[in-house]
Amino acid sequence: MRTKLLNISIIFVLVLIIAIPNMNNIQRALADTSDLKVTGTILHLREGPGLSYPIITTLDEGDSLTSISREGDWIQVKAGNYEGWVASWLTTSINDKQTVDQTLISQVDRLNIRTEPDISSAVLGQLSIGSQSKLIEKNGEWAKIDWNGLVGWVSTDYVTINDLPEKKVKAEADEPKVEVSTTKKTNKDTTFTVLVDALNVRQNPDLNAKKIGTASNGQAFKVLAQEHNWVKIQYNDNKAGWVYSFYGTFSNKGKTTSKSASSSSELESVTIIYNGTNLRTDASTTADVVVRVDAGETYPIVGAKNDFYEIQVDDKTAFVANWVVTTTSSSKTTTAIKKDKSTPRKKGTLNGLTIVVDAGHGGNDHGTTGQRGTNEKEITLKTASLLASKLSAAGANVVMTRESDEYVALRKRVSIAHQYEADAFISIHYDATDDSSVNGFTSYYMNSNQQGLAEAINNGLSNKIDLKNRGTQQGNYLVLRENRQQAALIELGYLSNGSEERVITNAKFREQATLGIYQGILKYFNEDR
């Protein structure tokens, strides 16, 4: 009997020895409820939902977390034996798979690629408009990309994300990677014909470069090279210069008419930057739609008309607006970051500051029209150019959203301010209303950080022009509302008032108004900023 009990006891012990590890495995499986992982290089686990709370411990990239609750942008989690709060923008769902079958197209120029999904993180480089990169993963309003080996994060507000067609994936896998030169040479017989009334010729391919002359509608020049959206032309017998390619068309004397489409493809093509872009039968937004295409599609240019490119689509041609495309050459390189604030600014100057000057309207957007026939888009450009010259003379790095009669989308104007990390964004307009007796100038802001700049400019204007001062007001304009930078929109008088239109359309008024805006900006930044 005693032997039987001993045998039973031994069997029971053996069963426990075998079962306990399995129980532990089951408990571990039940306890493993991790649903998040750390995406930042390091992540602080804090005692509460905010940066002001003490740090409990530091987590590493890839660590697993179990979410408990959420408060705003902060998530309460359990990490090992610790429990606390983490920033949601530095985590991602553990079940999210890398999206290697998608491509990302930049809709703006100088789109920052950052080390982390955070606007305060360091900038690794910048994408040009139309640049395409491989999408690795999405995290809220950020996307992690691989651009020719450079891995970082970009804001999804300024990109289009598309599925990568299977045939395109295979083609890219089969093609050897080659180094692409930024500047491309062209056929010696290539010419560039200007299609606008006046086109600035500059010393370098940059809107801030010195202007060396002006080309007129119909003039044709020999093409020496192309870089991004710029064309180097033989301006005269002993001088070369650069012009913006949007405002002209290419031709090749050495090619027959039947081969013009293929020669245009060799010279330049467009890349669509928005999904659902209309290709039309004529160069007008009212023309019939031939087909709708998605971002990333590329077509050869065969001509240009007004603000549209004529492109080759299969065996026929169609027209696409120049503000929804970019040339393929612009997607070949990132843009170097030029802003440098390492040198302290001296009072009385604007050295080291970047100021975006926005000439309202342009292209097919005429703005308002005065009683005497004044087009707002024309005098906003004249005023903005004069203001830009004053700011540049004071040492500012000035970026103009447009410097000719072109259409620029409102969101693109804002994105220029963001990508240049502008210290100030100044939008120039002229007002109108149904009541022709209304007159005066107004300075607008939207966000609280913009009010001081708008007030300073308003004070500067009141000292230099004799119009009625309608004060500084809050205005729900997109270029202010969506702008993270300090920004102001100035309405410099009413074109709907006949007598005021006479005053505000002459050169003397523009000189005094831009002097007032300039002095307001200077005073604002002189006040210990």
TIVEX-593415 format. One record per residue (C-alpha): residue in one letter; x, y, z; residue number from 1. Coordinates in steps of 0.2 Angstrom, whole numbers, plus 5000, padded with zeros to 4 digits. Layout:
N
[pt A,[X,Y,Z],NUM] ...
//
This chain:
529
[pt M,[5000,5000,5000],1] [pt R,[5014,5012,5005],2] [pt T,[5023,5008,4988],3] [pt K,[5007,5012,4978],4] [pt L,[5005,5029,4987],5] [pt L,[5023,5033,4983],6] [pt N,[5021,5029,4965],7] [pt I,[5006,5040,4964],8] [pt S,[5015,5054,4972],9] [pt I,[5029,5052,4960],10] [pt I,[5017,5053,4945],11] [pt F,[5009,5068,4952],12] [pt V,[5025,5077,4954],13] [pt L,[5030,5073,4937],14] [pt V,[5014,5079,4930],15] [pt L,[5016,5096,4939],16] [pt I,[5034,5097,4932],17] [pt I,[5027,5095,4914],18] [pt A,[5012,5106,4917],19] [pt I,[5019,5121,4925],20] [pt P,[5030,5127,4910],21] [pt N,[5015,5125,4899],22] [pt M,[5004,5135,4911],23] [pt N,[5017,5149,4911],24] [pt N,[5017,5149,4892],25] [pt I,[4998,5150,4893],26] [pt Q,[4999,5164,4905],27] [pt R,[5012,5173,4895],28] [pt A,[5001,5172,4880],29] [pt L,[4986,5178,4889],30] [pt A,[4996,5192,4896],31] [pt D,[5004,5198,4880],32] [pt T,[4991,5211,4875],33] [pt S,[5004,5223,4867],34] [pt D,[4995,5233,4853],35] [pt L,[5008,5247,4851],36] [pt K,[5026,5249,4847],37] [pt V,[5039,5263,4849],38] [pt T,[5043,5272,4832],39] [pt G,[5054,5286,4839],40] [pt T,[5073,5283,4842],41] [pt I,[5069,5285,4861],42] [pt L,[5052,5288,4869],43] [pt H,[5050,5295,4887],44] [pt L,[5037,5286,4898],45] [pt R,[5030,5300,4909],46] [pt E,[5019,5301,4924],47] [pt G,[5005,5311,4916],48] [pt P,[4999,5316,4898],49] [pt G,[5010,5330,4894],50] [pt L,[5028,5336,4892],51] [pt S,[5028,5344,4909],52] [pt Y,[5026,5328,4918],53] [pt P,[5042,5319,4926],54] [pt I,[5050,5305,4916],55] [pt I,[5048,5287,4923],56] [pt T,[5059,5278,4911],57] [pt T,[5065,5279,4893],58] [pt L,[5059,5267,4880],59] [pt D,[5069,5262,4864],60] [pt E,[5063,5260,4846],61] [pt G,[5053,5244,4843],62] [pt D,[5048,5242,4861],63] [pt S,[5031,5234,4864],64] [pt L,[5017,5244,4873],65] [pt T,[5000,5240,4880],66] [pt S,[4987,5254,4878],67] [pt I,[4976,5257,4893],68] [pt S,[4967,5274,4889],69] [pt R,[4970,5290,4879],70] [pt E,[4969,5309,4882],71] [pt G,[4971,5320,4867],72] [pt D,[4988,5316,4859],73] [pt W,[4994,5306,4874],74] [pt I,[4991,5287,4877],75] [pt Q,[4992,5279,4894],76] [pt V,[5002,5262,4892],77] [pt K,[5010,5248,4901],78] [pt A,[5028,5244,4897],79] [pt G,[5035,5229,4906],80] [pt N,[5034,5233,4924],81] [pt Y,[5030,5252,4921],82] [pt E,[5014,5261,4918],83] [pt G,[5013,5279,4912],84] [pt W,[5010,5291,4897],85] [pt V,[5018,5292,4880],86] [pt A,[5016,5304,4865],87] [pt S,[5005,5296,4852],88] [pt W,[5015,5303,4838],89] [pt L,[5030,5292,4843],90] [pt T,[5020,5276,4843],91] [pt T,[5011,5265,4830],92] [pt S,[5000,5250,4830],93] [pt I,[5009,5234,4832],94] [pt N,[4998,5226,4819],95] [pt D,[5002,5239,4806],96] [pt K,[5012,5232,4791],97] [pt Q,[5024,5242,4781],98] [pt T,[5016,5249,4765],99] [pt V,[5030,5244,4753],100] [pt D,[5017,5243,4738],101] [pt Q,[5014,5262,4739],102] [pt T,[5022,5278,4732],103] [pt L,[5022,5295,4739],104] [pt I,[5022,5311,4727],105] [pt S,[5026,5328,4734],106] [pt Q,[5013,5342,4730],107] [pt V,[5024,5356,4736],108] [pt D,[5042,5362,4734],109] [pt R,[5055,5360,4748],110] [pt L,[5045,5348,4758],111] [pt N,[5055,5344,4774],112] [pt I,[5061,5326,4777],113] [pt R,[5063,5325,4796],114] [pt T,[5071,5313,4808],115] [pt E,[5055,5310,4818],116] [pt P,[5036,5313,4815],117] [pt D,[5037,5330,4823],118] [pt I,[5039,5347,4816],119] [pt S,[5052,5351,4830],120] [pt S,[5063,5337,4824],121] [pt A,[5079,5339,4813],122] [pt V,[5077,5341,4795],123] [pt L,[5087,5328,4784],124] [pt G,[5083,5336,4767],125] [pt Q,[5069,5342,4756],126] [pt L,[5059,5335,4742],127] [pt S,[5055,5345,4727],128] [pt I,[5037,5346,4720],129] [pt G,[5033,5330,4710],130] [pt S,[5047,5320,4719],131] [pt Q,[5042,5302,4721],132] [pt S,[5048,5291,4735],133] [pt K,[5044,5274,4743],134] [pt L,[5031,5274,4757],135] [pt I,[5037,5264,4772],136] [pt E,[5023,5267,4784],137] [pt K,[5010,5280,4790],138] [pt N,[5008,5287,4807],139] [pt G,[4994,5299,4809],140] [pt E,[4998,5315,4799],141] [pt W,[5015,5309,4795],142] [pt A,[5023,5297,4783],143] [pt K,[5039,5288,4784],144] [pt I,[5048,5287,4767],145] [pt D,[5063,5280,4758],146] [pt W,[5069,5293,4745],147] [pt N,[5084,5285,4736],148] [pt G,[5091,5278,4753],149] [pt L,[5087,5293,4763],150] [pt V,[5074,5288,4776],151] [pt G,[5064,5300,4786],152] [pt W,[5046,5308,4789],153] [pt V,[5036,5320,4779],154] [pt S,[5019,5328,4783],155] [pt T,[5005,5320,4774],156] [pt D,[4996,5337,4771],157] [pt Y,[5007,5340,4756],158] [pt V,[5008,5324,4747],159] [pt T,[4998,5311,4737],160] [pt I,[4999,5293,4741],161] [pt N,[4995,5280,4727],162] [pt D,[4996,5261,4725],163] [pt L,[5012,5257,4715],164] [pt P,[5006,5247,4699],165] [pt E,[5013,5230,4698],166] [pt K,[5021,5233,4682],167] [pt K,[5030,5248,4689],168] [pt V,[5037,5239,4704],169] [pt K,[5044,5225,4692],170] [pt A,[5052,5238,4681],171] [pt E,[5060,5247,4695],172] [pt A,[5067,5231,4702],173] [pt D,[5074,5226,4685],174] [pt E,[5082,5243,4681],175] [pt P,[5099,5247,4687],176] [pt K,[5101,5263,4698],177] [pt V,[5110,5277,4690],178] [pt E,[5116,5293,4696],179] [pt V,[5106,5307,4689],180] [pt S,[5113,5324,4685],181] [pt T,[5103,5339,4691],182] [pt T,[5107,5349,4675],183] [pt K,[5103,5341,4659],184] [pt K,[5110,5346,4642],185] [pt T,[5099,5348,4627],186] [pt N,[5100,5345,4609],187] [pt K,[5109,5359,4600],188] [pt D,[5094,5363,4589],189] [pt T,[5082,5366,4603],190] [pt T,[5074,5383,4605],191] [pt F,[5063,5390,4619],192] [pt T,[5049,5402,4613],193] [pt V,[5041,5414,4626],194] [pt L,[5022,5413,4628],195] [pt V,[5019,5427,4640],196] [pt D,[5020,5446,4638],197] [pt A,[5035,5448,4649],198] [pt L,[5047,5435,4656],199] [pt N,[5061,5439,4668],200] [pt V,[5078,5433,4663],201] [pt R,[5089,5429,4678],202] [pt Q,[5108,5426,4681],203] [pt N,[5105,5410,4690],204] [pt P,[5090,5397,4691],205] [pt D,[5082,5405,4706],206] [pt L,[5068,5417,4709],207] [pt N,[5080,5428,4720],208] [pt A,[5094,5429,4707],209] [pt K,[5098,5445,4699],210] [pt K,[5087,5450,4684],211] [pt I,[5098,5453,4668],212] [pt G,[5084,5457,4656],213] [pt T,[5066,5453,4650],214] [pt A,[5060,5442,4636],215] [pt S,[5044,5446,4626],216] [pt N,[5030,5436,4619],217] [pt G,[5035,5427,4604],218] [pt Q,[5054,5428,4606],219] [pt A,[5064,5412,4603],220] [pt F,[5080,5408,4611],221] [pt K,[5093,5394,4609],222] [pt V,[5092,5382,4624],223] [pt L,[5109,5378,4633],224] [pt A,[5103,5367,4648],225] [pt Q,[5088,5364,4659],226] [pt E,[5088,5362,4678],227] [pt H,[5072,5358,4687],228] [pt N,[5059,5370,4680],229] [pt W,[5072,5382,4674],230] [pt V,[5079,5384,4656],231] [pt K,[5096,5391,4652],232] [pt I,[5095,5402,4636],233] [pt Q,[5107,5411,4625],234] [pt Y,[5099,5428,4629],235] [pt N,[5110,5438,4617],236] [pt D,[5127,5436,4608],237] [pt N,[5138,5436,4623],238] [pt K,[5126,5433,4638],239] [pt A,[5116,5418,4644],240] [pt G,[5102,5418,4657],241] [pt W,[5089,5408,4665],242] [pt V,[5070,5408,4663],243] [pt Y,[5055,5399,4671],244] [pt S,[5050,5385,4659],245] [pt F,[5031,5387,4663],246] [pt Y,[5030,5402,4652],247] [pt G,[5036,5395,4635],248] [pt T,[5037,5380,4624],249] [pt F,[5051,5370,4617],250] [pt S,[5054,5366,4598],251] [pt N,[5067,5357,4589],252] [pt K,[5072,5363,4572],253] [pt G,[5082,5347,4568],254] [pt K,[5067,5336,4570],255] [pt T,[5052,5333,4557],256] [pt T,[5035,5338,4562],257] [pt S,[5030,5320,4563],258] [pt K,[5043,5317,4577],259] [pt S,[5039,5332,4587],260] [pt A,[5030,5323,4601],261] [pt S,[5045,5311,4604],262] [pt S,[5057,5326,4603],263] [pt S,[5047,5335,4616],264] [pt S,[5047,5319,4627],265] [pt E,[5066,5320,4626],266] [pt L,[5066,5338,4631],267] [pt E,[5053,5339,4645],268] [pt S,[5038,5330,4652],269] [pt V,[5025,5333,4666],270] [pt T,[5021,5323,4681],271] [pt I,[5004,5324,4689],272] [pt I,[5004,5329,4707],273] [pt Y,[4986,5327,4712],274] [pt N,[4974,5312,4711],275] [pt G,[4959,5315,4699],276] [pt T,[4967,5328,4688],277] [pt N,[4957,5333,4673],278] [pt L,[4965,5331,4655],279] [pt R,[4955,5342,4644],280] [pt T,[4952,5345,4625],281] [pt D,[4957,5363,4626],282] [pt A,[4967,5375,4637],283] [pt S,[4953,5380,4648],284] [pt T,[4945,5374,4664],285] [pt T,[4928,5374,4655],286] [pt A,[4934,5363,4641],287] [pt D,[4928,5345,4640],288] [pt V,[4937,5332,4651],289] [pt V,[4946,5318,4640],290] [pt V,[4951,5308,4655],291] [pt R,[4955,5309,4674],292] [pt V,[4972,5304,4679],293] [pt D,[4981,5301,4696],294] [pt A,[4997,5308,4704],295] [pt G,[5013,5300,4698],296] [pt E,[5008,5298,4679],297] [pt T,[5020,5306,4667],298] [pt Y,[5017,5313,4650],299] [pt P,[5028,5321,4636],300] [pt I,[5025,5340,4633],301] [pt V,[5021,5344,4615],302] [pt G,[5016,5363,4617],303] [pt A,[5009,5376,4629],304] [pt K,[4994,5387,4628],305] [pt N,[4989,5401,4641],306] [pt D,[4992,5392,4658],307] [pt F,[4991,5375,4651],308] [pt Y,[5003,5362,4644],309] [pt E,[4998,5352,4629],310] [pt I,[5003,5334,4632],311] [pt Q,[5004,5318,4622],312] [pt V,[4992,5305,4629],313] [pt D,[4993,5288,4620],314] [pt D,[4989,5292,4601],315] [pt K,[4981,5310,4605],316] [pt T,[4985,5326,4614],317] [pt A,[4976,5334,4629],318] [pt F,[4978,5349,4640],319] [pt V,[4983,5350,4658],320] [pt A,[4984,5365,4669],321] [pt N,[5002,5370,4674],322] [pt W,[4997,5372,4692],323] [pt V,[4993,5354,4695],324] [pt V,[5009,5347,4687],325] [pt T,[5028,5348,4688],326] [pt T,[5041,5344,4676],327] [pt T,[5049,5327,4679],328] [pt S,[5067,5335,4680],329] [pt S,[5061,5343,4696],330] [pt S,[5059,5326,4705],331] [pt K,[5077,5321,4702],332] [pt T,[5085,5329,4717],333] [pt T,[5081,5336,4734],334] [pt T,[5084,5354,4738],335] [pt A,[5098,5360,4749],336] [pt I,[5092,5369,4764],337] [pt K,[5098,5387,4763],338] [pt K,[5091,5395,4778],339] [pt D,[5104,5399,4791],340] [pt K,[5100,5409,4807],341] [pt S,[5117,5406,4815],342] [pt T,[5122,5424,4813],343] [pt P,[5113,5436,4825],344] [pt R,[5103,5449,4817],345] [pt K,[5107,5467,4820],346] [pt K,[5093,5479,4824],347] [pt G,[5089,5491,4810],348] [pt T,[5091,5477,4797],349] [pt L,[5082,5461,4792],350] [pt N,[5098,5450,4790],351] [pt G,[5095,5432,4793],352] [pt L,[5076,5433,4791],353] [pt T,[5066,5424,4778],354] [pt I,[5050,5434,4772],355] [pt V,[5038,5427,4760],356] [pt V,[5029,5441,4749],357] [pt D,[5013,5435,4742],358] [pt A,[5006,5444,4727],359] [pt G,[4987,5440,4728],360] [pt H,[4978,5432,4713],361] [pt G,[4986,5429,4696],362] [pt G,[4984,5419,4680],363] [pt N,[4966,5415,4677],364] [pt D,[4962,5422,4694],365] [pt H,[4960,5441,4691],366] [pt G,[4954,5446,4708],367] [pt T,[4943,5460,4709],368] [pt T,[4941,5473,4694],369] [pt G,[4940,5492,4698],370] [pt Q,[4927,5504,4691],371] [pt R,[4940,5511,4679],372] [pt G,[4945,5493,4674],373] [pt T,[4960,5490,4685],374] [pt N,[4964,5471,4687],375] [pt E,[4969,5467,4705],376] [pt K,[4981,5454,4700],377] [pt E,[4991,5466,4690],378] [pt I,[4994,5479,4704],379] [pt T,[4996,5466,4718],380] [pt L,[5011,5460,4708],381] [pt K,[5018,5477,4705],382] [pt T,[5016,5481,4724],383] [pt A,[5023,5465,4730],384] [pt S,[5039,5467,4719],385] [pt L,[5042,5484,4725],386] [pt L,[5040,5478,4743],387] [pt A,[5052,5463,4740],388] [pt S,[5065,5475,4734],389] [pt K,[5064,5485,4750],390] [pt L,[5065,5470,4761],391] [pt S,[5080,5462,4751],392] [pt A,[5089,5479,4752],393] [pt A,[5087,5478,4771],394] [pt G,[5095,5460,4771],395] [pt A,[5080,5449,4771],396] [pt N,[5080,5433,4761],397] [pt V,[5064,5436,4751],398] [pt V,[5053,5423,4743],399] [pt M,[5039,5428,4731],400] [pt T,[5025,5416,4729],401] [pt R,[5024,5422,4711],402] [pt E,[5034,5435,4701],403] [pt S,[5023,5435,4685],404] [pt D,[5005,5433,4679],405] [pt E,[5003,5415,4685],406] [pt Y,[4990,5405,4695],407] [pt V,[4996,5399,4712],408] [pt A,[4984,5389,4723],409] [pt L,[4981,5396,4740],410] [pt R,[4987,5380,4749],411] [pt K,[5003,5381,4739],412] [pt R,[5006,5399,4744],413] [pt V,[5005,5393,4762],414] [pt S,[5016,5378,4760],415] [pt I,[5029,5390,4753],416] [pt A,[5029,5399,4770],417] [pt H,[5030,5382,4779],418] [pt Q,[5044,5375,4768],419] [pt Y,[5055,5390,4770],420] [pt E,[5051,5391,4788],421] [pt A,[5047,5410,4785],422] [pt D,[5049,5423,4799],423] [pt A,[5034,5432,4790],424] [pt F,[5022,5430,4777],425] [pt I,[5014,5445,4769],426] [pt S,[5000,5444,4757],427] [pt I,[4996,5459,4746],428] [pt H,[4978,5463,4740],429] [pt Y,[4966,5477,4735],430] [pt D,[4948,5477,4741],431] [pt A,[4931,5479,4734],432] [pt T,[4913,5479,4740],433] [pt D,[4895,5482,4732],434] [pt D,[4895,5499,4741],435] [pt S,[4906,5511,4731],436] [pt S,[4907,5524,4745],437] [pt V,[4917,5512,4756],438] [pt N,[4935,5516,4757],439] [pt G,[4951,5513,4767],440] [pt F,[4965,5500,4770],441] [pt T,[4964,5486,4782],442] [pt S,[4977,5474,4790],443] [pt Y,[4971,5456,4794],444] [pt Y,[4977,5442,4805],445] [pt M,[4969,5425,4810],446] [pt N,[4979,5416,4823],447] [pt S,[4985,5424,4839],448] [pt N,[5003,5423,4835],449] [pt Q,[5000,5434,4819],450] [pt Q,[4991,5449,4827],451] [pt G,[5007,5458,4832],452] [pt L,[5014,5458,4815],453] [pt A,[4997,5464,4807],454] [pt E,[4996,5478,4820],455] [pt A,[5014,5484,4817],456] [pt I,[5011,5484,4798],457] [pt N,[4995,5493,4800],458] [pt N,[5004,5507,4811],459] [pt G,[5018,5508,4797],460] [pt L,[5005,5511,4784],461] [pt S,[4995,5524,4793],462] [pt N,[5011,5534,4794],463] [pt K,[5014,5534,4776],464] [pt I,[4998,5534,4766],465] [pt D,[4983,5546,4768],466] [pt L,[4969,5533,4766],467] [pt K,[4956,5530,4780],468] [pt N,[4963,5517,4792],469] [pt R,[4950,5503,4795],470] [pt G,[4962,5496,4808],471] [pt T,[4968,5478,4812],472] [pt Q,[4955,5464,4811],473] [pt Q,[4954,5446,4812],474] [pt G,[4950,5438,4795],475] [pt N,[4946,5420,4791],476] [pt Y,[4957,5419,4775],477] [pt L,[4965,5402,4770],478] [pt V,[4982,5410,4768],479] [pt L,[4981,5416,4787],480] [pt R,[4970,5402,4794],481] [pt E,[4981,5387,4788],482] [pt N,[4998,5397,4790],483] [pt R,[5008,5391,4805],484] [pt Q,[5020,5406,4802],485] [pt Q,[5018,5424,4807],486] [pt A,[5007,5431,4793],487] [pt A,[4997,5446,4788],488] [pt L,[4985,5450,4774],489] [pt I,[4984,5468,4768],490] [pt E,[4970,5476,4759],491] [pt L,[4977,5492,4752],492] [pt G,[4961,5502,4748],493] [pt Y,[4945,5499,4738],494] [pt L,[4945,5497,4719],495] [pt S,[4926,5498,4720],496] [pt N,[4928,5516,4725],497] [pt G,[4931,5526,4709],498] [pt S,[4941,5541,4718],499] [pt E,[4951,5529,4728],500] [pt E,[4955,5518,4713],501] [pt R,[4963,5533,4705],502] [pt V,[4974,5536,4720],503] [pt I,[4979,5518,4724],504] [pt T,[4984,5513,4706],505] [pt N,[4998,5526,4704],506] [pt A,[5017,5523,4707],507] [pt K,[5018,5536,4721],508] [pt F,[5005,5527,4731],509] [pt R,[5014,5510,4729],510] [pt E,[5030,5518,4734],511] [pt Q,[5023,5525,4750],512] [pt A,[5013,5510,4754],513] [pt T,[5027,5498,4752],514] [pt L,[5038,5509,4763],515] [pt G,[5025,5509,4776],516] [pt I,[5024,5490,4776],517] [pt Y,[5043,5489,4776],518] [pt Q,[5044,5500,4791],519] [pt G,[5031,5491,4800],520] [pt I,[5040,5474,4798],521] [pt L,[5056,5482,4803],522] [pt K,[5049,5489,4819],523] [pt Y,[5041,5473,4823],524] [pt F,[5057,5463,4822],525] [pt N,[5067,5476,4831],526] [pt E,[5057,5474,4847],527] [pt D,[5068,5461,4854],528] [pt R,[5064,5447,4843],529] 
//
